[in-house]
C-alpha cells in the first residue's frame, strides 16, 4: 500500500516526468519521422514509467535510511 508521502511525491514529480516524456517523444519524432509531431500516448507512457521508477527509488531510499538510523 502506498503511503501518503509516496503519493505526494508521485503527484509532484508527474508534471516533470510528463515534460521529459514530451521532449523524448519530440526528439524521436525529429529523428525518425518525416513529419514532426508529438506522440501523446508514448509521452504519457514514458512519464508514467519514469514517475513510477522515481517513486519506487525514493521509497526504497527512505526505507534504507530508516533501517540504518
PQR file with spaces between the fields and no chain letter, atoms N, CA, C, O and H, PARSE charges and radii, in Angstrom:
ATOM       1  N    UNK     1       0.835   -1.179    0.000 -0.4000 1.5000
ATOM       2  CA   UNK     1       0.000    0.000    0.000 -0.0000 2.0000
ATOM       3  C    UNK     1       0.884    1.249    0.000  0.5500 1.7000
ATOM       4  O    UNK     1       1.880    1.318    0.720 -0.5500 1.4000
ATOM       5  N    UNK     2       0.515    2.205   -0.793 -0.4000 1.5000
ATOM       6  CA   UNK     2       1.291    3.439   -0.875 -0.0000 2.0000
ATOM       7  C    UNK     2       0.988    4.327    0.321  0.5500 1.7000
ATOM       8  O    UNK     2      -0.155    4.453    0.761 -0.5500 1.4000
ATOM       9  H    UNK     2      -0.294    2.149   -1.378  0.4000 1.0000
ATOM      10  N    UNK     3       2.032    4.927    0.823 -0.4000 1.5000
ATOM      11  CA   UNK     3       1.839    5.881    1.906 -0.0000 2.0000
ATOM      12  C    UNK     3       1.511    7.245    1.316  0.5500 1.7000
ATOM      13  O    UNK     3       1.647    7.467    0.113 -0.5500 1.4000
ATOM      14  H    UNK     3       2.960    4.825    0.466  0.4000 1.0000
ATOM      15  N    UNK     4       1.081    8.147    2.178 -0.4000 1.5000
ATOM      16  CA   UNK     4       0.731    9.495    1.732 -0.0000 2.0000
ATOM      17  C    UNK     4       1.960   10.208    1.171  0.5500 1.7000
ATOM      18  O    UNK     4       1.848   10.983    0.222 -0.5500 1.4000
ATOM      19  H    UNK     4       0.971    7.966    3.155  0.4000 1.0000
ATOM      20  N    UNK     5       3.126    9.949    1.750 -0.4000 1.5000
ATOM      21  CA   UNK     5       4.355   10.579    1.281 -0.0000 2.0000
ATOM      22  C    UNK     5       4.695   10.123   -0.144  0.5500 1.7000
ATOM      23  O    UNK     5       5.112   10.933   -0.972 -0.5500 1.4000
ATOM      24  H    UNK     5       3.217    9.318    2.521  0.4000 1.0000
ATOM      25  N    UNK     6       4.519    8.837   -0.427 -0.4000 1.5000
ATOM      26  CA   UNK     6       4.788    8.326   -1.770 -0.0000 2.0000
ATOM      27  C    UNK     6       3.806    8.882   -2.786  0.5500 1.7000
ATOM      28  O    UNK     6       4.197    9.203   -3.908 -0.5500 1.4000
ATOM      29  H    UNK     6       4.180    8.179    0.245  0.4000 1.0000
ATOM      30  N    UNK     7       2.549    9.001   -2.416 -0.4000 1.5000
ATOM      31  CA   UNK     7       1.558    9.558   -3.333 -0.0000 2.0000
ATOM      32  C    UNK     7       1.817   11.035   -3.611  0.5500 1.7000
ATOM      33  O    UNK     7       1.625   11.501   -4.734 -0.5500 1.4000
ATOM      34  H    UNK     7       2.231    8.740   -1.504  0.4000 1.0000
ATOM      35  N    UNK     8       2.251   11.770   -2.589 -0.4000 1.5000
ATOM      36  CA   UNK     8       2.583   13.177   -2.795 -0.0000 2.0000
ATOM      37  C    UNK     8       3.796   13.322   -3.710  0.5500 1.7000
ATOM      38  O    UNK     8       3.824   14.200   -4.572 -0.5500 1.4000
ATOM      39  H    UNK     8       2.406   11.391   -1.677  0.4000 1.0000
ATOM      40  N    UNK     9       4.798   12.460   -3.524 -0.4000 1.5000
ATOM      41  CA   UNK     9       5.968   12.502   -4.392 -0.0000 2.0000
ATOM      42  C    UNK     9       5.577   12.165   -5.826  0.5500 1.7000
ATOM      43  O    UNK     9       6.053   12.798   -6.768 -0.5500 1.4000
ATOM      44  H    UNK     9       4.775   11.746   -2.824  0.4000 1.0000
ATOM      45  N    UNK    10       4.702   11.158   -5.993 -0.4000 1.5000
ATOM      46  CA   UNK    10       4.237   10.764   -7.326 -0.0000 2.0000
ATOM      47  C    UNK    10       3.522   11.916   -8.010  0.5500 1.7000
ATOM      48  O    UNK    10       3.778   12.199   -9.180 -0.5500 1.4000
ATOM      49  H    UNK    10       4.316   10.644   -5.227  0.4000 1.0000
ATOM      50  N    UNK    11       2.622   12.586   -7.287 -0.4000 1.5000
ATOM      51  CA   UNK    11       1.863   13.673   -7.894 -0.0000 2.0000
ATOM      52  C    UNK    11       2.732   14.912   -8.133  0.5500 1.7000
ATOM      53  O    UNK    11       2.468   15.668   -9.069 -0.5500 1.4000
ATOM      54  H    UNK    11       2.414   12.356   -6.336  0.4000 1.0000
ATOM      55  N    UNK    12       3.743   15.133   -7.322 -0.4000 1.5000
ATOM      56  CA   UNK    12       4.640   16.263   -7.528 -0.0000 2.0000
ATOM      57  C    UNK    12       5.569   16.025   -8.712  0.5500 1.7000
ATOM      58  O    UNK    12       5.835   16.949   -9.482 -0.5500 1.4000
ATOM      59  H    UNK    12       3.957   14.519   -6.562  0.4000 1.0000
ATOM      60  N    UNK    13       6.062   14.811   -8.868 -0.4000 1.5000
ATOM      61  CA   UNK    13       7.046   14.511   -9.903 -0.0000 2.0000
ATOM      62  C    UNK    13       6.410   14.249  -11.267  0.5500 1.7000
ATOM      63  O    UNK    13       7.102   14.322  -12.283 -0.5500 1.4000
ATOM      64  H    UNK    13       5.846   14.061   -8.243  0.4000 1.0000
ATOM      65  N    UNK    14       5.106   13.945  -11.317 -0.4000 1.5000
ATOM      66  CA   UNK    14       4.479   13.603  -12.596 -0.0000 2.0000
ATOM      67  C    UNK    14       4.568   14.710  -13.646  0.5500 1.7000
ATOM      68  O    UNK    14       4.881   14.398  -14.795 -0.5500 1.4000
ATOM      69  H    UNK    14       4.544   13.885  -10.492  0.4000 1.0000
ATOM      70  N    UNK    15       4.313   15.990  -13.326 -0.4000 1.5000
ATOM      71  CA   UNK    15       4.455   17.019  -14.374 -0.0000 2.0000
ATOM      72  C    UNK    15       5.872   17.100  -14.952  0.5500 1.7000
ATOM      73  O    UNK    15       6.039   17.316  -16.153 -0.5500 1.4000
ATOM      74  H    UNK    15       4.059   16.243  -12.392  0.4000 1.0000
ATOM      75  N    UNK    16       6.876   16.931  -14.115 -0.4000 1.5000
ATOM      76  CA   UNK    16       8.254   16.934  -14.589 -0.0000 2.0000
ATOM      77  C    UNK    16       8.494   15.737  -15.520  0.5500 1.7000
ATOM      78  O    UNK    16       9.101   15.875  -16.582 -0.5500 1.4000
ATOM      79  H    UNK    16       6.741   16.756  -13.140  0.4000 1.0000
ATOM      80  N    UNK    17       8.013   14.575  -15.106 -0.4000 1.5000
ATOM      81  CA   UNK    17       8.174   13.373  -15.927 -0.0000 2.0000
ATOM      82  C    UNK    17       7.399   13.504  -17.231  0.5500 1.7000
ATOM      83  O    UNK    17       7.843   12.996  -18.261 -0.5500 1.4000
ATOM      84  H    UNK    17       7.520   14.463  -14.244  0.4000 1.0000
ATOM      85  N    UNK    18       6.252   14.172  -17.208 -0.4000 1.5000
ATOM      86  CA   UNK    18       5.467   14.346  -18.426 -0.0000 2.0000
ATOM      87  C    UNK    18       6.192   15.259  -19.413  0.5500 1.7000
ATOM      88  O    UNK    18       6.171   15.006  -20.617 -0.5500 1.4000
ATOM      89  H    UNK    18       5.892   14.585  -16.372  0.4000 1.0000
ATOM      90  N    UNK    19       6.823   16.305  -18.921 -0.4000 1.5000
ATOM      91  CA   UNK    19       7.599   17.188  -19.796 -0.0000 2.0000
ATOM      92  C    UNK    19       8.777   16.428  -20.400  0.5500 1.7000
ATOM      93  O    UNK    19       9.081   16.592  -21.582 -0.5500 1.4000
ATOM      94  H    UNK    19       6.840   16.511  -17.942  0.4000 1.0000
ATOM      95  N    UNK    20       9.435   15.603  -19.603 -0.4000 1.5000
ATOM      96  CA   UNK    20      10.532   14.777  -20.128 -0.0000 2.0000
ATOM      97  C    UNK    20      10.001   13.814  -21.182  0.5500 1.7000
ATOM      98  O    UNK    20      10.642   13.614  -22.214 -0.5500 1.4000
ATOM      99  H    UNK    20       9.188   15.469  -18.643  0.4000 1.0000
ATOM     100  N    UNK    21       8.840   13.215  -20.937 -0.4000 1.5000
ATOM     101  CA   UNK    21       8.233   12.318  -21.923 -0.0000 2.0000
ATOM     102  C    UNK    21       7.889   13.032  -23.215  0.5500 1.7000
ATOM     103  O    UNK    21       8.082   12.484  -24.300 -0.5500 1.4000
ATOM     104  H    UNK    21       8.319   13.377  -20.099  0.4000 1.0000
ATOM     105  N    UNK    22       7.374   14.264  -23.107 -0.4000 1.5000
ATOM     106  CA   UNK    22       7.077   15.054  -24.308 -0.0000 2.0000
ATOM     107  C    UNK    22       8.343   15.354  -25.097  0.5500 1.7000
ATOM     108  O    UNK    22       8.359   15.238  -26.322 -0.5500 1.4000
ATOM     109  H    UNK    22       7.217   14.709  -22.225  0.4000 1.0000
ATOM     110  N    UNK    23       9.399   15.737  -24.399 -0.4000 1.5000
ATOM     111  CA   UNK    23      10.651   16.040  -25.082 -0.0000 2.0000
ATOM     112  C    UNK    23      11.253   14.793  -25.731  0.5500 1.7000
ATOM     113  O    UNK    23      11.805   14.876  -26.828 -0.5500 1.4000
ATOM     114  H    UNK    23       9.387   15.831  -23.404  0.4000 1.0000
ATOM     115  N    UNK    24      11.154   13.645  -25.068 -0.4000 1.5000
ATOM     116  CA   UNK    24      11.664   12.408  -25.658 -0.0000 2.0000
ATOM     117  C    UNK    24      10.848   12.020  -26.885  0.5500 1.7000
ATOM     118  O    UNK    24      11.412   11.579  -27.886 -0.5500 1.4000
ATOM     119  H    UNK    24      10.705   13.578  -24.177  0.4000 1.0000
ATOM     120  N    UNK    25       9.541   12.177  -26.822 -0.4000 1.5000
ATOM     121  CA   UNK    25       8.690   11.880  -27.967 -0.0000 2.0000
ATOM     122  C    UNK    25       8.985   12.816  -29.132  0.5500 1.7000
ATOM     123  O    UNK    25       9.030   12.387  -30.285 -0.5500 1.4000
ATOM     124  H    UNK    25       9.082   12.536  -26.009  0.4000 1.0000
ATOM     125  N    UNK    26       9.183   14.082  -28.831 -0.4000 1.5000
ATOM     126  CA   UNK    26       9.503   15.050  -29.872 -0.0000 2.0000
ATOM     127  C    UNK    26      10.876   14.765  -30.491  0.5500 1.7000
ATOM     128  O    UNK    26      11.039   14.868  -31.707 -0.5500 1.4000
ATOM     129  H    UNK    26       9.146   14.430  -27.894  0.4000 1.0000
ATOM     130  N    UNK    27      11.847   14.414  -29.673 -0.4000 1.5000
ATOM     131  CA   UNK    27      13.182   14.083  -30.189 -0.0000 2.0000
ATOM     132  C    UNK    27      13.128   12.849  -31.082  0.5500 1.7000
ATOM     133  O    UNK    27      13.782   12.802  -32.124 -0.5500 1.4000
ATOM     134  H    UNK    27      11.715   14.331  -28.686  0.4000 1.0000
ATOM     135  N    UNK    28      12.350   11.855  -30.674 -0.4000 1.5000
ATOM     136  CA   UNK    28      12.182   10.656  -31.507 -0.0000 2.0000
ATOM     137  C    UNK    28      11.532   11.025  -32.832  0.5500 1.7000
ATOM     138  O    UNK    28      11.946   10.538  -33.884 -0.5500 1.4000
ATOM     139  H    UNK    28      11.819   11.894  -29.828  0.4000 1.0000
ATOM     140  N    UNK    29      10.525   11.877  -32.789 -0.4000 1.5000
ATOM     141  CA   UNK    29       9.826   12.293  -33.999 -0.0000 2.0000
ATOM     142  C    UNK    29      10.750   13.080  -34.928  0.5500 1.7000
ATOM     143  O    UNK    29      10.712   12.895  -36.145 -0.5500 1.4000
ATOM     144  H    UNK    29      10.189   12.273  -31.935  0.4000 1.0000
ATOM     145  N    UNK    30      11.567   13.944  -34.367 -0.4000 1.5000
ATOM     146  CA   UNK    30      12.511   14.709  -35.184 -0.0000 2.0000
ATOM     147  C    UNK    30      13.538   13.808  -35.861  0.5500 1.7000
ATOM     148  O    UNK    30      13.951   14.060  -36.993 -0.5500 1.4000
ATOM     149  H    UNK    30      11.599   14.094  -33.379  0.4000 1.0000
ATOM     150  N    UNK    31      13.942   12.762  -35.157 -0.4000 1.5000
ATOM     151  CA   UNK    31      14.984   11.887  -35.664 -0.0000 2.0000
ATOM     152  C    UNK    31      14.482   10.887  -36.702  0.5500 1.7000
ATOM     153  O    UNK    31      15.170   10.638  -37.693 -0.5500 1.4000
ATOM     154  H    UNK    31      13.607   12.558  -34.238  0.4000 1.0000
ATOM     155  N    UNK    32      13.298   10.308  -36.496 -0.4000 1.5000
ATOM     156  CA   UNK    32      12.900    9.166  -37.301 -0.0000 2.0000
ATOM     157  C    UNK    32      11.656    9.371  -38.166  0.5500 1.7000
ATOM     158  O    UNK    32      11.463    8.626  -39.127 -0.5500 1.4000
ATOM     159  H    UNK    32      12.739   10.510  -35.692  0.4000 1.0000
ATOM     160  N    UNK    33      10.823   10.334  -37.866 -0.4000 1.5000
ATOM     161  CA   UNK    33       9.596   10.534  -38.646 -0.0000 2.0000
ATOM     162  C    UNK    33       9.809   11.607  -39.705  0.5500 1.7000
ATOM     163  O    UNK    33      10.674   12.473  -39.577 -0.5500 1.4000
ATOM     164  H    UNK    33      10.980   10.939  -37.086  0.4000 1.0000
ATOM     165  N    UNK    34       8.990   11.528  -40.763 -0.4000 1.5000
ATOM     166  CA   UNK    34       9.062   12.538  -41.812 -0.0000 2.0000
ATOM     167  C    UNK    34       8.443   13.858  -41.350  0.5500 1.7000
ATOM     168  O    UNK    34       8.954   14.932  -41.669 -0.5500 1.4000
ATOM     169  H    UNK    34       8.287   10.824  -40.867  0.4000 1.0000
ATOM     170  N    UNK    35       7.356   13.777  -40.608 -0.4000 1.5000
ATOM     171  CA   UNK    35       6.729   14.993  -40.089 -0.0000 2.0000
ATOM     172  C    UNK    35       6.908   15.044  -38.566  0.5500 1.7000
ATOM     173  O    UNK    35       6.899   14.018  -37.885 -0.5500 1.4000
ATOM     174  H    UNK    35       6.942   12.905  -40.348  0.4000 1.0000
ATOM     175  N    UNK    36       7.068   16.249  -38.065 -0.4000 1.5000
ATOM     176  CA   UNK    36       7.314   16.432  -36.633 -0.0000 2.0000
ATOM     177  C    UNK    36       5.978   16.482  -35.913  0.5500 1.7000
ATOM     178  O    UNK    36       5.125   17.319  -36.210 -0.5500 1.4000
ATOM     179  H    UNK    36       7.076   17.082  -38.618  0.4000 1.0000
ATOM     180  N    UNK    37       5.813   15.580  -34.971 -0.4000 1.5000
ATOM     181  CA   UNK    37       4.603   15.561  -34.157 -0.0000 2.0000
ATOM     182  C    UNK    37       4.922   14.926  -32.811  0.5500 1.7000
ATOM     183  O    UNK    37       5.899   14.191  -32.667 -0.5500 1.4000
ATOM     184  H    UNK    37       6.506   14.900  -34.730  0.4000 1.0000
ATOM     185  N    UNK    38       4.095   15.220  -31.847 -0.4000 1.5000
ATOM     186  CA   UNK    38       4.251   14.626  -30.520 -0.0000 2.0000
ATOM     187  C    UNK    38       3.301   13.438  -30.429  0.5500 1.7000
ATOM     188  O    UNK    38       2.106   13.560  -30.695 -0.5500 1.4000
ATOM     189  H    UNK    38       3.301   15.817  -31.963  0.4000 1.0000
ATOM     190  N    UNK    39       3.844   12.303  -30.053 -0.4000 1.5000
ATOM     191  CA   UNK    39       3.035   11.113  -29.837 -0.0000 2.0000
ATOM     192  C    UNK    39       2.594   11.135  -28.371  0.5500 1.7000
ATOM     193  O    UNK    39       3.367   10.800  -27.474 -0.5500 1.4000
ATOM     194  H    UNK    39       4.815   12.204  -29.837  0.4000 1.0000
ATOM     195  N    UNK    40       1.344   11.534  -28.146 -0.4000 1.5000
ATOM     196  CA   UNK    40       0.864   11.774  -26.781 -0.0000 2.0000
ATOM     197  C    UNK    40       0.820   10.498  -25.952  0.5500 1.7000
ATOM     198  O    UNK    40       1.127   10.525  -24.761 -0.5500 1.4000
ATOM     199  H    UNK    40       0.717   11.806  -28.875  0.4000 1.0000
ATOM     200  N    UNK    41       0.444    9.390  -26.561 -0.4000 1.5000
ATOM     201  CA   UNK    41       0.372    8.129  -25.816 -0.0000 2.0000
ATOM     202  C    UNK    41       1.763    7.683  -25.373  0.5500 1.7000
ATOM     203  O    UNK    41       1.949    7.243  -24.239 -0.5500 1.4000
ATOM     204  H    UNK    41       0.194    9.368  -27.529  0.4000 1.0000
ATOM     205  N    UNK    42       2.722    7.798  -26.261 -0.4000 1.5000
ATOM     206  CA   UNK    42       4.090    7.424  -25.916 -0.0000 2.0000
ATOM     207  C    UNK    42       4.631    8.352  -24.831  0.5500 1.7000
ATOM     208  O    UNK    42       5.301    7.898  -23.903 -0.5500 1.4000
ATOM     209  H    UNK    42       2.571    8.156  -27.182  0.4000 1.0000
ATOM     210  N    UNK    43       4.347    9.632  -24.943 -0.4000 1.5000
ATOM     211  CA   UNK    43       4.802   10.588  -23.923 -0.0000 2.0000
ATOM     212  C    UNK    43       4.185   10.267  -22.563  0.5500 1.7000
ATOM     213  O    UNK    43       4.864   10.346  -21.539 -0.5500 1.4000
ATOM     214  H    UNK    43       3.803   10.001  -25.697  0.4000 1.0000
ATOM     215  N    UNK    44       2.911    9.910  -22.548 -0.4000 1.5000
ATOM     216  CA   UNK    44       2.249    9.557  -21.293 -0.0000 2.0000
ATOM     217  C    UNK    44       2.820    8.276  -20.696  0.5500 1.7000
ATOM     218  O    UNK    44       3.020    8.190  -19.484 -0.5500 1.4000
ATOM     219  H    UNK    44       2.359    9.846  -23.379  0.4000 1.0000
ATOM     220  N    UNK    45       3.082    7.287  -21.534 -0.4000 1.5000
ATOM     221  CA   UNK    45       3.654    6.023  -21.044 -0.0000 2.0000
ATOM     222  C    UNK    45       5.053    6.253  -20.479  0.5500 1.7000
ATOM     223  O    UNK    45       5.389    5.728  -19.417 -0.5500 1.4000
ATOM     224  H    UNK    45       2.921    7.356  -22.518  0.4000 1.0000
ATOM     225  N    UNK    46       5.863    7.029  -21.181 -0.4000 1.5000
ATOM     226  CA   UNK    46       7.201    7.356  -20.678 -0.0000 2.0000
ATOM     227  C    UNK    46       7.105    8.080  -19.345  0.5500 1.7000
ATOM     228  O    UNK    46       7.861    7.778  -18.422 -0.5500 1.4000
ATOM     229  H    UNK    46       5.590    7.456  -22.044  0.4000 1.0000
ATOM     230  N    UNK    47       6.185    9.033  -19.233 -0.4000 1.5000
ATOM     231  CA   UNK    47       6.022    9.791  -17.989 -0.0000 2.0000
ATOM     232  C    UNK    47       5.600    8.880  -16.839  0.5500 1.7000
ATOM     233  O    UNK    47       6.130    8.991  -15.733 -0.5500 1.4000
ATOM     234  H    UNK    47       5.571    9.278  -19.983  0.4000 1.0000
ATOM     235  N    UNK    48       4.661    7.990  -17.091 -0.4000 1.5000
ATOM     236  CA   UNK    48       4.218    7.084  -16.025 -0.0000 2.0000
ATOM     237  C    UNK    48       5.335    6.146  -15.582  0.5500 1.7000
ATOM     238  O    UNK    48       5.536    5.937  -14.386 -0.5500 1.4000
ATOM     239  H    UNK    48       4.230    7.899  -17.990  0.4000 1.0000
ATOM     240  N    UNK    49       6.058    5.582  -16.539 -0.4000 1.5000
ATOM     241  CA   UNK    49       7.148    4.674  -16.183 -0.0000 2.0000
ATOM     242  C    UNK    49       8.258    5.400  -15.424  0.5500 1.7000
ATOM     243  O    UNK    49       8.781    4.882  -14.437 -0.5500 1.4000
ATOM     244  H    UNK    49       5.895    5.751  -17.511  0.4000 1.0000
ATOM     245  N    UNK    50       8.610    6.582  -15.881 -0.4000 1.5000
ATOM     246  CA   UNK    50       9.636    7.363  -15.198 -0.0000 2.0000
ATOM     247  C    UNK    50       9.182    7.763  -13.797  0.5500 1.7000
ATOM     248  O    UNK    50       9.963    7.713  -12.847 -0.5500 1.4000
ATOM     249  H    UNK    50       8.185    7.002  -16.683  0.4000 1.0000
ATOM     250  N    UNK    51       7.932    8.154  -13.677 -0.4000 1.5000
ATOM     251  CA   UNK    51       7.395    8.562  -12.381 -0.0000 2.0000
ATOM     252  C    UNK    51       7.314    7.377  -11.419  0.5500 1.7000
ATOM     253  O    UNK    51       7.664    7.511  -10.247 -0.5500 1.4000
ATOM     254  H    UNK    51       7.298    8.194  -14.449  0.4000 1.0000
ATOM     255  N    UNK    52       6.864    6.235  -11.895 -0.4000 1.5000
ATOM     256  CA   UNK    52       6.812    5.043  -11.043 -0.0000 2.0000
ATOM     257  C    UNK    52       8.208    4.619  -10.597  0.5500 1.7000
ATOM     258  O    UNK    52       8.404    4.232   -9.445 -0.5500 1.4000
ATOM     259  H    UNK    52       6.579    6.127  -12.847  0.4000 1.0000
ATOM     260  N    UNK    53       9.167    4.691  -11.500 -0.4000 1.5000
ATOM     261  CA   UNK    53      10.537    4.322  -11.140 -0.0000 2.0000
ATOM     262  C    UNK    53      11.100    5.263  -10.082  0.5500 1.7000
ATOM     263  O    UNK    53      11.701    4.815   -9.106 -0.5500 1.4000
ATOM     264  H    UNK    53       9.008    5.005  -12.436  0.4000 1.0000
ATOM     265  N    UNK    54      10.908    6.569  -10.275 -0.4000 1.5000
ATOM     266  CA   UNK    54      11.441    7.527   -9.309 -0.0000 2.0000
ATOM     267  C    UNK    54      10.741    7.415   -7.953  0.5500 1.7000
ATOM     268  O    UNK    54      11.386    7.568   -6.915 -0.5500 1.4000
ATOM     269  H    UNK    54      10.420    6.934  -11.068  0.4000 1.0000
ATOM     270  N    UNK    55       9.443    7.152   -7.946 -0.4000 1.5000
ATOM     271  CA   UNK    55       8.722    6.966   -6.692 -0.0000 2.0000
ATOM     272  C    UNK    55       9.203    5.710   -5.974  0.5500 1.7000
ATOM     273  O    UNK    55       9.385    5.719   -4.757 -0.5500 1.4000
ATOM     274  H    UNK    55       8.919    7.028   -8.789  0.4000 1.0000
ATOM     275  N    UNK    56       9.408    4.629   -6.728 -0.4000 1.5000
ATOM     276  CA   UNK    56       9.912    3.387   -6.136 -0.0000 2.0000
ATOM     277  C    UNK    56      11.303    3.600   -5.557  0.5500 1.7000
ATOM     278  O    UNK    56      11.607    3.136   -4.458 -0.5500 1.4000
ATOM     279  H    UNK    56       9.260    4.621   -7.717  0.4000 1.0000
ATOM     280  N    UNK    57      12.139    4.301   -6.302 -0.4000 1.5000
ATOM     281  CA   UNK    57      13.502    4.533   -5.828 -0.0000 2.0000
ATOM     282  C    UNK    57      13.504    5.424   -4.585  0.5500 1.7000
ATOM     283  O    UNK    57      14.282    5.187   -3.661 -0.5500 1.4000
ATOM     284  H    UNK    57      11.892    4.678   -7.195  0.4000 1.0000
ATOM     285  N    UNK    58      12.651    6.436   -4.550 -0.4000 1.5000
ATOM     286  CA   UNK    58      12.555    7.310   -3.387 -0.0000 2.0000
ATOM     287  C    UNK    58      12.071    6.531   -2.166  0.5500 1.7000
ATOM     288  O    UNK    58      12.593    6.722   -1.068 -0.5500 1.4000
ATOM     289  H    UNK    58      12.019    6.629   -5.301  0.4000 1.0000
ATOM     290  N    UNK    59      11.084    5.661   -2.342 -0.4000 1.5000
ATOM     291  CA   UNK    59      10.580    4.896   -1.195 -0.0000 2.0000
ATOM     292  C    UNK    59      11.628    3.899   -0.713  0.5500 1.7000
ATOM     293  O    UNK    59      11.744    3.646    0.486 -0.5500 1.4000
ATOM     294  H    UNK    59      10.660    5.507   -3.234  0.4000 1.0000
ATOM     295  N    UNK    60      12.393    3.332   -1.650 -0.4000 1.5000
ATOM     296  CA   UNK    60      13.447    2.394   -1.265 -0.0000 2.0000
ATOM     297  C    UNK    60      14.542    3.115   -0.488  0.5500 1.7000
ATOM     298  O    UNK    60      15.038    2.590    0.509 -0.5500 1.4000
ATOM     299  H    UNK    60      12.298    3.537   -2.624  0.4000 1.0000
ATOM     300  N    UNK    61      14.927    4.315   -0.932 -0.4000 1.5000
ATOM     301  CA   UNK    61      15.947    5.084   -0.227 -0.0000 2.0000
ATOM     302  C    UNK    61      15.462    5.500    1.159  0.5500 1.7000
ATOM     303  O    UNK    61      16.233    5.498    2.119 -0.5500 1.4000
ATOM     304  H    UNK    61      14.524    4.741   -1.742  0.4000 1.0000
ATOM     305  N    UNK    62      14.184    5.856    1.259 -0.4000 1.5000
ATOM     306  CA   UNK    62      13.613    6.250    2.549 -0.0000 2.0000
ATOM     307  C    UNK    62      13.618    5.065    3.512  0.5500 1.7000
ATOM     308  O    UNK    62      13.928    5.228    4.691 -0.5500 1.4000
ATOM     309  H    UNK    62      13.557    5.857    0.480  0.4000 1.0000
ATOM     310  N    UNK    63      13.277    3.877    3.021 -0.4000 1.5000
ATOM     311  CA   UNK    63      13.285    2.684    3.882 -0.0000 2.0000
ATOM     312  C    UNK    63      14.694    2.337    4.333  0.5500 1.7000
ATOM     313  O    UNK    63      14.895    1.934    5.478 -0.5500 1.4000
ATOM     314  H    UNK    63      13.025    3.745    2.062  0.4000 1.0000
ATOM     315  N    UNK    64      15.675    2.489    3.444 -0.4000 1.5000
ATOM     316  CA   UNK    64      17.060    2.165    3.837 -0.0000 2.0000
ATOM     317  C    UNK    64      17.593    3.176    4.851  0.5500 1.7000
ATOM     318  O    UNK    64      18.385    2.819    5.723 -0.5500 1.4000
ATOM     319  H    UNK    64      15.511    2.816    2.513  0.4000 1.0000
ATOM     320  N    UNK    65      17.157    4.451    4.743 -0.4000 1.5000
ATOM     321  CA   UNK    65      17.567    5.449    5.726 -0.0000 2.0000
ATOM     322  C    UNK    65      16.953    5.157    7.092  0.5500 1.7000
ATOM     323  O    UNK    65      17.607    5.336    8.120 -0.5500 1.4000
ATOM     324  H    UNK    65      16.513    4.741    4.035  0.4000 1.0000
ATOM     325  N    UNK    66      15.706    4.710    7.104 -0.4000 1.5000
ATOM     326  CA   UNK    66      15.060    4.368    8.375 -0.0000 2.0000
ATOM     327  C    UNK    66      15.711    3.150    9.008  0.5500 1.7000
ATOM     328  O    UNK    66      15.838    3.077   10.230 -0.5500 1.4000
ATOM     329  H    UNK    66      15.175    4.565    6.269  0.4000 1.0000
ATOM     330  N    UNK    67      16.124    2.193    8.183 -0.4000 1.5000
ATOM     331  CA   UNK    67      16.744    0.976    8.701 -0.0000 2.0000
ATOM     332  C    UNK    67      18.136    1.217    9.259  0.5500 1.7000
ATOM     333  O    UNK    67      18.521    0.566   10.230 -0.5500 1.4000
ATOM     334  H    UNK    67      16.021    2.252    7.190  0.4000 1.0000
ATOM     335  N    UNK    68      18.896    2.121    8.683 -0.4000 1.5000
ATOM     336  CA   UNK    68      20.252    2.372    9.149 -0.0000 2.0000
ATOM     337  C    UNK    68      20.298    3.345   10.328  0.5500 1.7000
ATOM     338  O    UNK    68      21.300    3.396   11.042 -0.5500 1.4000
ATOM     339  H    UNK    68      18.584    2.649    7.894  0.4000 1.0000
ATOM     340  N    UNK    69      19.245    4.104   10.541 -0.4000 1.5000
ATOM     341  CA   UNK    69      19.241    5.095   11.630 -0.0000 2.0000
ATOM     342  C    UNK    69      18.792    4.505   12.933  0.5500 1.7000
ATOM     343  O    UNK    69      18.735    5.208   13.942 -0.5500 1.4000
ATOM     344  H    UNK    69      18.431    4.062    9.962  0.4000 1.0000
